[in-house]
Amino acid sequence: MVVGPWFPVPPEGYGGTELVAYNLSLELHRRGHHVTVFGQEGSRGPFEVVPVAPPEWSGDLGTKFQAPRENTFLHRVHELIRRRSFDIVHDHSGSTGILLATLLGHPGAVATLHTAVSGPQCDFLAEVDDVVRLVGISHSQQARCPQVDWTAMVYNAVDPTVYRPVFRRQDKGAYVIQLARISPKKAQHLSIELARRAGVRLLLAGKVDQDAIDYFEREIQPHIGRTVEWRENVSGEEKVRLLAEAQAMVFPIQWEEPFGLAMIEAMVSGTPVLATPRGAASEVVDAGITGWIAPDVDGLLDAYGRLDDIDLRRCAEHAGRRFGPQQMGDGYLSVYESTRFGQTFSKPA
C-alpha cells in the first residue's frame, strides 16, 4: 500500500486518503492478508509499516518543494518494492505513482484515484489503463473520464466503531458543523450564511492552505465570533464528539468533489448531512435517510427545517453498511482477484 509523504497513517487530523488507506489495510489485515504500508514516519498499525518520509516534509505540501519531495518519496518506495516480492502494489499517491507503476511494469499494479479528474489527466489515465488497474471512488468521478477503462468503483470507508453516534436530538448541541479545509470550493461562506439565517451556531473545522488565505481573511475571519467558531484542526476524541453532537453537517461544495469523506464521518455519527448537488454528494447522501441535497442556501435552509424527518439511528446504521470497511474490503479484493493477475485473494495464502 503506497500512500504519500504528507501525513501519517492513520492521520492525526487532516488526511482523508491516509484514513482510507488505513481502514483498507486494517480490513485486509483482519481477513488474514499480509499488508505493508509505505508512508510517513509515525505511521502505525497491526500491519507492517515502512516509514519513508520524515514528518517535516508536511510543511512543503502546496509549495514549490511539493513535487521534489513527492518524487523522492516515490523513488525510495519503489526501490524498496523492487527488492521484495508483492502480489499487489496498490498506489494511493496520484499520477506520478501511477506513472512509476506503469514504467516499472509490476503485474499487480492497482491505483485508486482520490482526486477530481478531468481533461489531460483523463487522457493520461486512458494511456495506462491497460497496465494499471484503475479504481474510482464514485461514479461521479469516473463519469468525468469516459475514455478511461476503469476496473472498478469502490466507495471509501470509515470504521463505524471509532465513532460514538448520538441518536436523540435533545442530546445534541445547538450547532451545525463543517469539517473541511477552508476553501472557496468548500464554500464556508455559504455555511455562514445558512447558519445566520437558521439562527444556529456554526463550527468550522479545517486548516487554511496558502492558496486560501485571502479567502479566509475576506470571507470567513470577519464572521468569527459568538455565532461562528473556527478550529484549525480537530482530531481524535474531539472530532468524534463534535461530529456526534452536531445537529447537522453542512457541505455546500462548489466543485466536483470526487467523494467527501467528512460526510460519511458525520453520518455514522448519527448526524445528517446538508449538501449541494456537486460531485459525488448526491451519490453519497441518501435523501431523507442520511441527509438532504439542495441546490442553494434557500434549499439548504428548507432542508435544515426538515432534520426532524430523519431517524438518526437509521442514518448511522445505513451509512455504516454503505461505507464501512467490509464493503471496501470486498470491493478491492475483487479488483485484486482480477484474472489479469491470476491470483486468488479471498482467502490468504
C-alpha positions in Angstrom: 0.0 0.0 0.0 1.7 3.2 -1.2 0.2 6.3 0.4 2.2 9.5 0.3 4.7 11.6 2.3 2.4 14.2 3.7 0.5 12.7 6.6 0.9 9.6 8.8 -1.3 6.5 8.5 -3.7 6.9 10.2 -3.7 10.7 10.1 -3.8 12.6 13.4 -6.1 15.2 11.8 -6.4 16.2 8.2 -5.6 13.4 5.7 -8.6 11.7 4.1 -6.5 9.5 1.7 -4.4 8.3 4.6 -7.5 7.4 6.6 -9.0 5.4 3.8 -5.7 3.6 3.2 -5.5 2.8 6.9 -9.0 1.4 7.1 -8.4 -0.7 4.0 -5.1 -2.0 5.3 -6.8 -2.8 8.6 -9.6 -4.7 6.9 -7.3 -6.7 4.7 -5.1 -7.5 7.8 -8.2 -8.5 9.7 -9.0 -11.0 6.9 -5.6 -12.6 7.2 -3.6 -10.9 4.4 -0.1 -9.6 4.9 -0.2 -5.8 4.3 2.8 -3.5 4.0 2.2 0.3 4.1 4.8 2.7 2.8 4.2 6.2 4.3 5.4 8.9 6.6 7.3 8.3 9.8 4.9 7.9 12.6 2.5 5.7 10.7 1.3 2.7 12.7 -1.0 -0.3 12.6 -1.1 -4.0 13.2 0.2 -4.5 9.7 3.8 -3.9 8.5 4.7 -0.2 8.2 7.7 1.1 6.3 8.4 4.7 7.2 9.9 6.5 4.2 9.3 10.3 4.7 10.1 12.5 7.7 7.2 14.4 9.2 8.9 17.8 8.4 8.1 17.3 4.7 4.4 18.0 5.5 5.3 21.7 5.5 6.2 21.5 1.8 2.8 20.4 0.7 1.4 23.2 -1.5 4.8 24.8 -2.1 7.4 24.7 -4.8 9.0 21.8 -3.0 6.0 19.6 -3.1 6.9 17.8 -6.4 10.5 17.1 -5.5 9.5 15.8 -2.1 6.9 13.5 -3.7 9.4 12.3 -6.3 11.9 11.5 -3.6 9.4 9.6 -1.6 8.1 7.6 -4.5 11.7 6.8 -5.7 12.5 5.4 -2.2 9.3 3.4 -2.1 9.8 1.8 -5.5 13.4 1.0 -4.7 12.2 -0.9 -1.7 9.4 -2.6 -3.6 11.9 -3.8 -6.2 13.8 -5.7 -3.5 10.8 -7.6 -2.3 8.0 -9.7 -3.7 4.5 -8.4 -3.6 1.4 -9.8 -5.3 -0.2 -6.4 -5.4 1.2 -2.9 -5.4 -1.8 -0.6 -4.5 -1.0 3.1 -5.1 -2.9 5.9 -3.5 -0.4 8.7 -4.2 -1.7 10.0 -7.5 -0.5 10.4 -11.1 3.3 10.2 -10.5 2.9 7.0 -8.6 0.7 5.6 -11.4 3.3 6.5 -13.9 6.1 4.8 -11.9 3.9 1.7 -11.6 3.4 1.7 -15.3 7.0 2.1 -16.2 8.2 -0.5 -13.7 5.7 -2.9 -15.1 4.5 -4.6 -11.8 2.0 -7.2 -12.9 -0.2 -6.5 -9.8 -0.4 -2.7 -10.1 -3.6 -1.1 -8.8 -4.2 2.6 -8.3 -7.1 4.4 -6.6 -7.7 8.0 -7.8 -8.6 10.1 -4.7 -8.8 13.5 -6.5 -11.1 15.1 -9.1 -10.0 14.2 -12.6 -10.7 15.9 -15.9 -9.1 16.9 -19.3 -5.5 15.9 -19.8 -5.4 13.8 -16.7 -8.1 11.6 -18.1 -6.1 11.3 -21.3 -3.1 10.1 -19.2 -5.2 7.5 -17.4 -6.6 6.2 -20.7 -3.0 5.7 -21.8 -2.1 3.5 -18.9 -5.4 1.7 -18.1 -4.2 -1.5 -19.8 -1.2 -1.7 -17.5 -2.6 -0.4 -14.1 -5.9 -1.4 -12.7 -7.6 2.0 -12.1 -10.2 2.3 -9.4 -12.5 5.3 -8.9 -14.2 6.3 -5.6 -17.5 7.4 -7.1 -19.5 7.1 -10.3 -19.4 10.9 -10.5 -15.6 10.9 -10.6 -15.5 8.2 -13.2 -18.0 9.9 -15.4 -15.6 12.8 -15.9 -13.2 10.4 -17.7 -15.4 8.4 -20.0 -12.4 7.4 -22.2 -10.8 5.5 -19.3 -11.4 1.8 -18.9 -12.0 1.8 -15.2 -11.5 -1.5 -13.5 -14.0 -0.8 -10.7 -15.6 1.8 -8.4 -15.1 1.3 -4.7 -16.6 3.7 -2.2 -14.3 5.0 0.6 -15.0 3.8 4.1 -14.7 4.7 7.7 -14.8 2.4 10.7 -18.1 3.0 12.4 -16.8 1.6 15.7 -14.5 4.6 16.0 -17.4 7.0 16.2 -20.0 7.4 19.0 -23.3 8.3 17.4 -25.9 10.4 19.3 -29.4 9.3 18.4 -31.6 11.6 20.5 -31.9 15.2 19.2 -32.2 16.5 22.8 -28.7 15.1 23.5 -27.1 17.1 20.6 -25.6 20.5 20.8 -27.1 23.7 19.4 -24.7 24.0 16.4 -24.0 22.7 12.9 -20.6 21.8 11.7 -18.5 21.9 8.6 -15.4 19.7 8.6 -13.3 20.7 5.7 -10.2 22.7 4.7 -11.1 26.3 4.3 -11.5 27.0 0.6 -13.9 28.7 -1.9 -14.5 25.2 -3.3 -15.7 24.1 0.2 -17.7 27.3 0.4 -17.6 28.0 4.1 -19.1 31.4 3.3 -22.4 29.7 2.3 -22.3 27.7 5.6 -22.0 31.1 7.4 -25.0 32.4 5.5 -27.1 29.3 6.2 -26.3 29.4 10.0 -27.1 33.1 10.2 -30.5 32.6 8.5 -31.3 29.5 10.5 -30.3 31.2 13.8 -27.9 28.4 14.8 -24.2 28.4 15.8 -21.7 27.2 13.2 -18.5 25.4 13.9 -15.9 25.5 11.1 -13.2 22.9 11.5 -10.4 22.9 8.9 -7.0 24.2 8.0 -6.2 27.1 5.8 -3.8 26.3 2.9 -1.6 29.1 1.4 -3.8 29.5 -1.6 -6.9 30.1 0.6 -5.5 32.7 2.9 -7.1 35.6 1.0 -10.5 33.8 1.0 -10.2 33.1 4.7 -9.3 36.7 5.6 -12.0 38.2 3.3 -15.0 35.8 3.7 -14.5 33.9 6.9 -12.5 35.8 9.5 -14.8 38.8 9.8 -17.6 36.5 10.9 -15.7 34.5 13.6 -17.1 35.3 17.0 -20.1 34.3 19.1 -22.1 32.5 16.4 -19.3 31.3 14.2 -16.3 29.4 15.7 -13.2 28.3 13.7 -10.9 25.5 14.8 -7.9 24.9 12.6 -7.6 21.2 13.2 -9.8 18.8 15.1 -8.9 15.1 15.6 -9.3 12.1 17.8 -11.8 12.3 20.6 -12.6 15.9 20.0 -13.6 15.2 16.4 -15.7 12.2 17.4 -17.6 14.3 20.0 -18.1 17.3 17.8 -19.4 15.3 14.9 -21.8 13.3 17.1 -23.2 16.3 18.9 -23.8 18.5 15.9 -27.4 19.0 14.6 -26.1 18.5 11.0 -23.0 18.5 8.8 -23.1 21.4 6.3 -21.4 20.5 3.0 -22.2 23.3 0.4 -19.4 22.4 -2.0 -18.9 24.4 -5.2 -16.8 21.9 -7.1 -16.9 18.4 -8.4 -15.6 16.7 -5.2 -15.0 13.0 -6.0 -16.2 11.7 -2.7 -16.3 13.7 0.6 -15.2 11.5 3.5 -16.3 14.0 6.1 -19.9 13.4 5.0 -19.8 9.7 6.0 -17.9 10.5 9.2 -20.9 12.6 10.1 -23.5 10.1 9.0 -22.1 7.2 11.0 -22.1 9.7 14.0 -25.9 10.0 13.7 -25.5 13.5 12.1 -27.4 14.1 8.9 -25.6 16.0 6.0 -27.0 19.0 4.2 -25.2 19.2 0.9 -25.3 20.8 -2.5 -25.6 18.5 -5.6 -22.0 18.8 -6.8 -19.5 16.0 -7.3 -20.5 12.8 -5.5 -22.7 14.4 -2.9 -25.9 13.2 -4.5 -24.4 9.7 -4.7 -23.3 9.6 -1.0 -26.3 11.3 0.6 -29.5 9.3 0.6 -32.2 11.9 0.8 -34.4 11.5 3.8 -32.2 8.8 5.3 -28.7 10.3 5.8 -29.5 13.9 4.9 -30.8 16.2 2.3 -29.5 17.6 -1.0 -30.4 21.2 -2.1 -29.1 23.5 -4.8 -28.5 26.7 -2.8 -28.7 28.3 0.6 -32.5 28.7 0.3 -32.9 25.0 -0.3 -30.4 24.1 2.5 -32.4 26.3 4.9 -35.5 24.4 4.0 -33.6 21.2 4.5 -32.4 22.3 7.9 -36.1 22.7 8.9 -36.7 19.1 7.9 -33.9 17.5 10.0 -36.6 16.1 12.4 -37.8 13.9 9.5 -34.6 11.9 9.6 -34.2 8.9 12.0 -30.7 9.4 13.5 -30.2 5.7 14.3 -31.2 4.7 10.8 -28.9 7.3 9.4 -25.9 5.9 11.3 -26.7 2.3 10.5 -27.4 2.9 6.9 -24.1 4.8 6.4 -22.2 2.1 8.3 -23.4 -0.5 5.8 -22.9 1.5 2.7 -19.5 3.0 3.6 -18.0 0.5 6.1 -14.7 -1.4 5.8 -16.4 -4.6 4.8 -17.8 -3.1 1.5 -14.4 -1.5 0.8 -12.5 -4.7 1.5 -14.9 -6.8 -0.7 -14.5 -4.2 -3.5 -10.7 -4.2 -3.5 -10.4 -7.9 -3.1 -12.5 -8.3 -6.2 -10.0 -6.0 -8.0 -7.0 -7.9 -6.7 -8.5 -11.2 -7.9 -8.6 -10.0 -11.4 -7.8 -12.6 -14.0 -5.0 -10.3 -15.3 -3.1 -11.1 -12.1 -4.1 -14.7 -11.9 -4.3 -14.5 -8.1 -6.9 -15.5 -5.5 -7.1 -13.3 -2.5 -10.5 -14.1 -0.9 -8.5 -16.4 1.3 -4.9 -15.5 2.2 -2.2 -17.9 1.1 
